Amino acid sequence: MHFVEAKGILSSHNGMNIYRGCTHGCIYCDSRSLCYNMSHAFEDIEVKINAPQLLEKALRSKRKRCMIGTGAMGDPYIPAEKELKLTRRCLELIEQYSFGVALQTKSDLVLRDTDLLSAINEDQKAVVQMTMTTFDDELCRIIEPGVCPTSRRFEVLSEMKKQRIPTVVWLSPFLPYINDTEENLMGLLGYCAEAGVKGIICYGIGTTMRDGSREYFYSALDRHFKGLSDRYRREYGLSYEAVSPYNDRLMAIFGEFCEKYGIMHDNGQCFRYLEELPEKFEQLTLF
């Protein structure tokens, strides 16, 4: 881990990444890809130590309040956050300046900040997004070894439901011939329904592979799933997408389940929900 004084914190779409790099160790992680031009080792996390100061300056200069996103490229709740508390300080500023927040994580450390998330949600809107890939916890510990298992993430979603904080689940990726099964899908969907999630984002039954992330992924396959990387090379070559042969059947099951339980599952609709301002605030700005 190393510290930098960043020049800016918010993207043009009001997203921020306080940490760059990760120690979760997910074998499929796209953020390892060479196209993101990371100048340091992925596990040597870059910490934007002045993130709160930059965020406060950015929020104070905005003419209109909006949703602030975090977690798209780096989990805001890596283990170091427990001591550094940079994410928490940023949430304090978002609450102070009456902005909304949509954060994405795989970590149960987000439970520490339910007080701030509840306060933001009362004034504006706070949405917690959880990534879930693997219903079986033992398999999850192989695929995502450095983060809490899926059963614990379900407990996080359930606690958010109790706190009336809306949640969205990223149901991806599904790794062909590993977790692309109906049993896995139904287990994850059952968690989503029981936790009362607002929406599910799913790009299909498959995964993506870019230069940089593909090599790391294949190395993990060689360690844990003997012979499978050879099958990937034969079937997918250097393709960006590795679509499961069961995609059509499983996506049909996914759509039917979401319709039955009233779960938003159109990706565009989910993203609009994550970005939109609450109506109560829009009304207040008219006066």
C-alpha positions in Angstrom: 0.0 0.0 0.0 1.2 3.5 -0.8 -0.2 7.0 -0.4 -0.6 9.7 -3.0 -1.9 13.3 -3.1 -4.4 13.1 -5.9 -5.3 16.1 -8.1 -9.0 15.3 -8.4 -11.5 12.8 -7.0 -14.7 12.9 -9.0 -15.1 11.7 -12.6 -17.3 13.5 -15.2 -20.1 11.1 -14.1 -19.6 11.9 -10.4 -17.8 8.6 -9.5 -14.8 8.4 -7.2 -12.3 5.7 -6.4 -10.5 6.4 -3.1 -8.4 3.2 -3.5 -6.8 1.9 -6.7 -6.0 -1.7 -6.6 -7.4 -4.4 -4.3 -6.5 -7.4 -2.1 -9.7 -9.3 -2.5 -7.9 -11.6 -4.9 -11.0 -12.4 -7.1 -9.6 -14.6 -9.9 -11.7 -12.9 -12.6 -11.1 -9.2 -11.7 -11.4 -7.0 -14.8 -9.6 -4.1 -12.9 -6.3 -5.9 -13.4 -6.6 -5.4 -17.2 -3.7 -3.6 -18.9 -6.1 -1.1 -20.5 -6.5 0.7 -17.2 -2.8 1.7 -17.2 -2.1 1.0 -13.6 1.5 2.0 -12.9 1.9 -0.2 -9.7 1.3 -3.7 -8.7 -2.4 -4.4 -8.3 -2.1 -5.5 -4.6 0.1 -2.5 -3.8 -3.0 -0.4 -3.3 -2.8 3.3 -4.2 -4.5 5.3 -1.4 -5.7 8.8 -2.3 -5.0 10.2 1.1 -6.5 13.6 0.4 -9.7 12.2 -1.0 -12.0 13.8 1.7 -10.5 17.3 1.1 -10.9 16.9 -2.7 -14.4 15.6 -2.3 -15.4 18.5 -0.1 -14.1 21.0 -2.5 -15.9 19.3 -5.4 -19.2 19.1 -3.5 -19.1 22.8 -2.5 -18.5 23.8 -6.1 -21.4 21.9 -7.6 -24.4 24.0 -8.6 -26.8 21.0 -8.3 -26.8 18.1 -5.9 -26.5 14.6 -7.4 -25.7 11.0 -6.6 -22.0 10.3 -5.9 -20.8 6.8 -6.9 -17.9 4.8 -5.6 -16.6 1.3 -6.0 -16.7 0.8 -9.8 -12.9 0.3 -10.1 -11.8 -0.2 -6.5 -13.7 -1.5 -3.5 -14.3 1.3 -1.0 -14.1 -1.2 1.8 -10.8 -2.9 1.4 -9.4 -4.1 4.8 -7.2 -1.0 5.2 -10.4 1.1 5.3 -11.0 -0.2 8.8 -8.1 2.0 10.1 -7.9 4.7 7.4 -11.6 5.5 7.4 -11.4 7.5 4.2 -14.6 6.1 2.8 -16.4 6.9 6.1 -15.1 10.5 6.0 -16.3 10.9 2.4 -19.7 9.6 3.5 -19.8 12.2 6.3 -19.2 14.9 3.7 -21.9 13.5 1.4 -24.3 13.6 4.3 -23.2 17.0 5.4 -23.7 18.6 1.9 -27.0 16.7 1.3 -25.8 14.6 -1.7 -26.8 11.0 -2.4 -24.5 8.0 -2.7 -24.4 4.7 -4.6 -21.6 2.5 -3.4 -20.5 -0.9 -4.6 -18.7 -3.4 -2.4 -18.2 -7.1 -1.6 -17.2 -6.4 2.0 -19.2 -6.6 5.2 -17.2 -3.6 6.5 -20.0 -1.5 5.0 -22.1 -2.4 8.0 -19.9 -0.1 10.1 -21.3 2.9 8.2 -25.0 2.1 8.3 -25.5 5.1 10.6 -24.3 7.5 7.8 -26.0 5.6 5.0 -29.3 5.8 6.9 -28.8 9.5 7.5 -28.1 10.1 3.8 -31.1 8.0 2.8 -33.4 10.0 5.0 -32.3 13.3 3.4 -31.5 12.1 -0.1 -30.8 8.5 -1.3 -28.2 5.9 -0.3 -28.0 2.7 -2.3 -25.7 -0.2 -1.4 -24.6 -2.5 -4.3 -23.3 -5.9 -3.6 -21.6 -8.2 -6.0 -22.5 -11.9 -5.7 -21.2 -14.6 -7.9 -21.2 -17.9 -6.1 -23.8 -19.4 -3.8 -21.6 -22.1 -2.4 -19.3 -20.6 0.2 -16.5 -23.1 -0.3 -16.4 -22.4 -4.0 -16.7 -18.6 -3.3 -13.5 -18.8 -1.2 -11.6 -20.1 -4.2 -13.0 -17.6 -6.6 -13.0 -14.6 -4.3 -10.5 -15.6 -1.6 -9.8 -12.3 0.2 -13.3 -11.1 1.0 -16.3 -12.3 3.0 -18.3 -15.2 1.5 -21.7 -14.9 -0.2 -23.6 -16.0 2.8 -22.2 -13.0 4.8 -23.0 -10.7 1.9 -26.6 -11.9 2.1 -26.6 -11.0 5.8 -25.3 -7.5 4.8 -28.2 -7.1 2.3 -30.7 -8.3 4.9 -29.4 -5.7 7.4 -29.7 -3.0 4.8 -33.3 -4.1 4.3 -33.9 -3.7 8.1 -32.4 -0.2 7.9 -34.6 0.6 4.8 -31.5 1.2 2.7 -32.2 0.1 -0.9 -29.9 -2.5 -2.4 -28.9 -3.5 -5.9 -27.0 -6.8 -6.6 -24.4 -7.3 -9.4 -25.0 -10.9 -10.4 -21.7 -11.5 -12.2 -19.5 -12.9 -13.4 -20.6 -16.5 -14.1 -17.5 -18.4 -15.0 -18.2 -21.1 -17.7 -18.0 -24.6 -16.3 -17.5 -23.4 -12.7 -20.5 -21.5 -11.4 -22.7 -21.3 -14.5 -25.3 -23.7 -13.1 -29.0 -23.5 -12.4 -28.3 -24.5 -8.8 -25.9 -21.6 -8.3 -28.2 -19.1 -10.1 -31.3 -20.1 -8.0 -29.3 -19.9 -4.8 -28.2 -16.4 -5.5 -31.7 -15.3 -6.7 -33.2 -16.8 -3.5 -30.8 -14.6 -1.5 -31.9 -11.6 -3.5 -35.6 -12.2 -3.1 -35.3 -12.9 0.7 -33.2 -9.7 1.2 -35.7 -7.6 -0.8 -33.2 -6.2 -3.3 -34.5 -3.3 -5.4 -32.7 -4.5 -8.5 -30.2 -6.9 -10.1 -27.7 -6.0 -12.7 -26.7 -9.0 -14.9 -24.9 -8.9 -18.2 -25.5 -12.5 -19.0 -24.1 -15.8 -18.0 -20.4 -15.5 -18.7 -17.3 -13.4 -18.0 -15.0 -11.0 -19.7 -11.3 -11.4 -20.2 -8.8 -8.7 -21.3 -5.1 -8.6 -21.6 -3.7 -8.6 -18.0 -6.7 -10.0 -16.3 -6.9 -13.1 -18.6 -3.4 -14.2 -17.6 -4.1 -13.9 -13.9 -7.4 -15.8 -14.4 -5.8 -18.6 -16.3 -3.1 -19.0 -13.7 -5.8 -19.3 -11.0 -7.6 -21.9 -13.2 -4.4 -23.9 -13.4 -4.1 -23.9 -9.6 -7.7 -24.8 -8.7 -9.4 -26.2 -11.8 -6.9 -28.5 -13.6 -7.2 -28.5 -17.3 -9.9 -25.9 -17.5 -7.6 -23.1 -18.8 -6.9 -25.3 -21.9 -10.6 -25.6 -22.5 -11.0 -21.9 -22.3 -8.2 -21.4 -24.8 -9.8 -23.8 -27.2 -13.3 -22.4 -26.9 -12.7 -18.7 -26.4 -9.2 -18.0 -27.6 -8.5 -14.3 -27.1 -12.1 -13.2 -27.2 -13.2 -10.5 -24.8 -16.3 -12.3 -23.8 -16.5 -15.9 -22.6 -20.2 -16.7 -22.8 -21.5 -19.8 -21.0 -23.1 -22.4 -23.3 -26.1 -22.3 -20.8 -26.6 -18.6 -21.2 -29.9 -18.6 -22.9 -31.6 -21.1 -20.6 -30.2 -19.5 -17.4 -31.1 -15.9 -18.5 -34.6 -17.0 -19.2 -34.8 -18.4 -15.6 -33.3 -15.2 -14.3 -35.9 -13.0 -16.1 -38.8 -15.2 -15.0 -37.7 -15.1 -11.4 -37.3 -11.3 -11.3 -40.7 -10.8 -12.9 -42.3 -13.1 -10.3 -40.7 -11.3 -7.4 -40.9 -7.8 -8.7 -37.2 -7.2 -8.9 -35.9 -4.6 -11.4 -33.6 -6.4 -13.8 -33.3 -4.3 -16.9 -29.7 -3.0 -16.7 -30.5 0.4 -18.1 -33.4 0.9 -15.6 -31.1 -0.2 -12.8 -28.4 2.4 -13.8 -31.0 5.1 -14.1 -32.2 4.3 -10.6 -28.6 4.5 -9.3 -28.1 7.9 -10.9 -31.4 9.6 -10.3 -32.2 12.1 -7.5 -35.0 11.5 -5.1 -38.2 13.4 -6.1 -38.5 15.0 -2.6 -35.2 16.8 -3.2 -36.0 17.9 -6.8 -39.2 19.4 -5.4 -37.4 21.3 -2.7 -35.0 22.9 -5.3 -37.9 24.6 -7.0 -38.4 27.0 -4.1 
